[in-house]
Amino acid sequence: MHRKLRLVGWTTHRGMAHVLRCGYPRSVPHTTPPRQCLMCDQDDENIQHLLVGCVFARQFWFCILSSVGLTLTAPKTTDLSFEAWWDRAESAVSVEARKGLNSLITLGAWIYLEAQE
């Protein structure tokens, strides 16, 4: 797996932000007081919110996943963490489709976070 893609997975799992547009340095834990999400202004901006909690993130995932026929695996408002959603999505597809889904989610997260810069 490409080094940058591994970094996205590792930093997300550790509760760290790979890239945030609000001025935080790359790959540092969120120890400063959270700010409101600049996209939706509905919740504190943190890595979980940026990837699955924000309505814009959920729309991004819906568009990406529906383009390959995986609409039902898109994040829902009940998904509280990126990791929990990914586990749910992975268990909803066949074993043969998991590698493709995992690649799509990893690349999607990387692209989405890079766009937030």
HELIX and SHEET records of a PDB file:
HELIX    1   1 ARG A    3  HIS A   13  1                                  11    
HELIX    2   2 ILE A   47  GLN A   48  1                                   2    
HELIX    3   3 HIS A   49  GLY A   53  3                                   5    
HELIX    4   4 VAL A   55  SER A   66  1                                  12    
HELIX    5   5 THR A   71  THR A   73  5                                   3    
HELIX    6   6 PHE A   82  SER A   91  1                                  10    
HELIX    7   7 VAL A   95  ALA A  115  1                                  21    
SHEET    1   A 2 MET A  16  ALA A  17  0                                        
SHEET    2   A 2 VAL A  28  PRO A  29 -1                                        
END                                                                             
